Amino acid sequence: MSVELTGPVAPQGAGVPRPQQALPVARPLLGGGHAWWWLGVHGGAGVSTLERAVPGGMDANRAWPASVKPQPVVLVARSNAHGLRAAQNAAQQWASGMVGGVELLGLVVVADAPGRRPRTLRDQARLVSGAVPRLWEIPWVEPWRLGEPPSAHLPKECASLARDLIRLTVPA
């Protein structure tokens, strides 16, 4: 069973305008034991929580990991206007070809508040999802806000995300 695609799986290059704000590109820290990079597109995106909730990834420290061997990367953003704009900029940076040596797996949008998102933000998330290969959404988890360990309160979306990422990164 394959993960549903929401957008392109490779950069489109010259036809995509470069974003006004771009994330830096850095050589990744050496070290094994991870299958993908979590790339928080803004501060407070939720990377450290996802690292604990969905084992297998490592924090890219808000920089695209540059390497000779393509690096699997998952963008992470909050579901607020700032986070979705930052995700859009990162997707545009990737799509324009500004970042090499990256296999973009998709975008995880982490809820910034309980309840249903306002229509404007739902529309913005849908728009951004068309610029990345896949979209995963993680709901609000009140115990996480209160400092409880993510592993003690995993929503079903985290299990689906973990299965998808393992399927995408583990050689068949």
N, C-alpha and C positions, 0 to 999 in steps of 0.2 A: 504494500500500500504506500503510495507516494504522498508527500505533503503538498497541499494545494498551493499553486503559484498565484501570486497576486500581481506580479509585475515582471520586469526583465531579469534575466539571470546573468547578464553580462553588461558592462558599460556600453553606452551608445556612442560615446565619443564626441566628435566635433559638433554634432547637431544639438547638444545639450549645453545651455549657457552655464558658465561657472558661477557658483554661489558667491554672495557678497561676503559671507563669513565661512571660513573653512577650518576644519580640525587639522592639527599638525600631523605629520607623518614621522614616525620614529622607528628605529630598529627595536624589535621586541626583545624583552629580557629573555635570556636563555633559560631553559628549564623545561622539563617534560611534565607529563602527567595531566595535560589538558588537551582537549580535542578542538576547542574553538576559543576565540577571544570575545569577551563582552566589551563593546565599545560604547560607553556612556557618552551621548552627544551633548550633554550639559551636566553641570553639577547637580547632584541629588536625583539623578535619573533612576536609581534603584539597582545599580550594578552590584554593590556589596550584598544586598539582599538576595539577588538572583544567584550570586556565587554560592551562597549557603543553601538556597532552596532547590537549585538545579545543578548538581555537581557535574563537573566535566569542563567547565569554562574557566577562563582566567581574565582578570581585569586588565584591559589594554591601557589603562591610565589616560583616558580621553585623547588617545592618539592612534591613528591608523597604524597597524603593525606592518612595517615594510620588510620584505624578505625576498630572497631569490625564489624560494618555494612559496606558492600561493598559500596565504593564511586564511582559514575560515573565520569570518567575523560576523557577529550578531550586534546590530545597533540596538541601543536601549534608550528610551525616552519616557518621560512622564506624559500623562494624557492632558496636560494643561496647554494653553496656547504657546507659551514659551518652549516647552518641550517638543511639541509637534512642529514648530518652526525650525527648531534645531535639527530635528530628524529630517525634515525636508531639505535643509541645507546639506546635511551629511549625505543624503541620498543623491542630491544633485552633484555633489563633489565626486562621488563614486561614478555616477552615470556619465559625467563629462570626461572621464578618463584621467582626472587629476591624481588618482590613487592607483598605483600598480601593485601587483603581487597580493591582491586581496580576492578571496572568494566570498562575496557577500551572501550570507545565508538568509538574512531577513531582518526584520525589526520587531522588537518586543516593546509594546506600549504598556507601561505600568500605571494603573489607576492612581490619580492624585487625590481623589476624594471618594467617599462612599456614594452609592446611588448611581443613577443614570447620568451619563455625560450630556451636557447641553448639545443641541443639534449642531451648532457651529463647530464644536470640537469633534463630534462624530463625523461630520462632513470632512473636516481637515484630516482626520485619521484615515478616512477612506481615500482621500486624494493622495496622501503620502504613501499609502499601501500600494498604489499603482506604480510607484517609482522604485520599489524594492521587490526582491523575489518572493518573500513571504511575510505575513503579518501574524504575530501572536499577541493576544491581549491578556494581561494579568489583572484580575479584579482587586478592589480594595480589600485588604486584610487587616482588620482592626487590631488583632493581637500583635502583628508586626509593628504597628505604630507604637504600641505599648512596650516594645522592647523584647517581646517573646521570640524565641528562636524560630526562624522561618520553617525549619524542618518539623516543628511541632504543629504547624497550622498550614499545611499545603493545600491550596485550592486545586481542583482537578485540572485546571489550565496549566499548572506547573508540571504535572505528570505528562500531559500531552506535549508540552514544550520539550521536556527531557527526551521523550520517545522520538520526537521529530528530529531533534538535534543529533541524537545518537544515530538515527537512520541516515542522516545527511553526512555525518563525519566519519563513521566507521566503515572501512572498506568491506565490500561484499565478499 
